[in-house]
Amino acid sequence: MRILHTMLRVGDLDRSIGFYTEVLGMKLLRRKDYPDGRFTLAFVGYGDEADNTVIELTHNWDTDSYDTGTGYGHIALEVDDVYEATEQIRQRGGKIIRDAGPMNAGTTIIAFVSDPDGYPIELIGRK
């Protein structure tokens, strides 16, 4: 068994695809409209779905925004240098919600960014 994807409901699919591809450097792997269900699915990631875990962005055509809730945590991305990645994301227009630095009660370097719908994404330095 393996993890295939994490699904996020998004209010503006094109804006979200732009964030994940242009700001975080993922690739749009596939996108399909489901007119009978009034939704579109788009899959983004750093590599082919056959070998990598990806993110499924679900856009329900009649919904503009969602409450992320209190039970949702975050997506985590490993990066070579958290300080450099944070600066690159900032320069590409990404919203930094916690600057790079050691985690609370630890030494691992982390940062947090927010996607356009408010979902937090943790950047963790490669060990």
Secondary structure, DSSP 4 states (H G I P E B T S, - for coil): ----EEEEE-S-HHHHHHIIIIIS--EEEEEEEETTTTEEEEEEESS-TTTS-EEEEEEETT-------SS---EEEEES-HHHHHHHHHHTTPEEEEEEEEPTTS--EEEEEE-TT--EEEEEE--
